Every structure is written in structure tokens, then in C-alpha cells.
Amino acid sequence: MSDQPAALRRWHAVVTAKDPGLLSELLADEVVFQSPAVFAPQEGKALTTGYLSAALNVLGPTLRYVSQWHDQSSAVLEFEADLDGVYVQGVDILRWNAEEKLVSFTVMVRPLRGLQKLVELMAAQLSAGHA
């Protein structure tokens, strides 16, 4: 892990700690969040923080990264999770700038049943104001 870029190490620290407060130092002001659960890209630090905070609550308890690939400005992290008995597999695609702040966070999820469960649980988190 020592050869990981700082942005990637900091993302793993957020996930391990399940602490959305750590996102403030990691996200660039202009960061864009994209997900199959949301039609349009979500632009800006506040919106991205909200979605990632909700995702940490929903996926965090069972989220495990099973593989990753990275270069000096981007990474692809393959993950698995169990959402109320529904298997979810996906990838997080992270891109960061020269200051090691995330400028893009894209999530892709399969299978369809897993995506549907994720959308349901994320909607509940976001509407309850837990993001």
C-alpha cells in the first residue's frame, strides 16, 4: 500500500474509519460525483459529500474492496457488499488533481437487483438527512 498515491490512501482511510468528516480535505471544490442511481452528474463538494456520506452508511458495514488498479492520477477499486441479503458488486473510479484532491468519483454497480437495492437504501438515507 505504500506505493499508493496520497489521494487513494486518504480515500481508504475514509472508508476504514467510516468518517465522512475526512472528506472535506480529500474532495476538490469542483469534484463531480456520478452514479447509475442518479441521472445527472452531481457537481460540487457539498453534493458529493452528501452522496458519499450516505454511501458510507449504506455500504460501509459490509463494503470490502477486493481489487484495485491505479496510476498517479486515477484509480479503479473493485468492491463487494451485502445489502440486506442482496449481493452488490461494483467499481469506484477515482480521479484526482495535482493537489491530491478528488475531482471525479464515479460508481458502477451490478447486478440490477443489487443496484435497485442500493438505490432504495440510498434514497432512504438521503431523504432522512443522514448524508
Secondary structure, DSSP 8 states (H G I E B T S, - for coil): -TTS-HHHHHHHHHHHHT-GGGHHHHEEEEEEEEETTEEEEEESHHHHHHHHHHHHHHHTTT-EEEEEEE-SSEEEEEEEEEETTEEEEEEEEEEE-TTS-EEEEEEEEESHHHHHHHHHHHHHHHHTT--
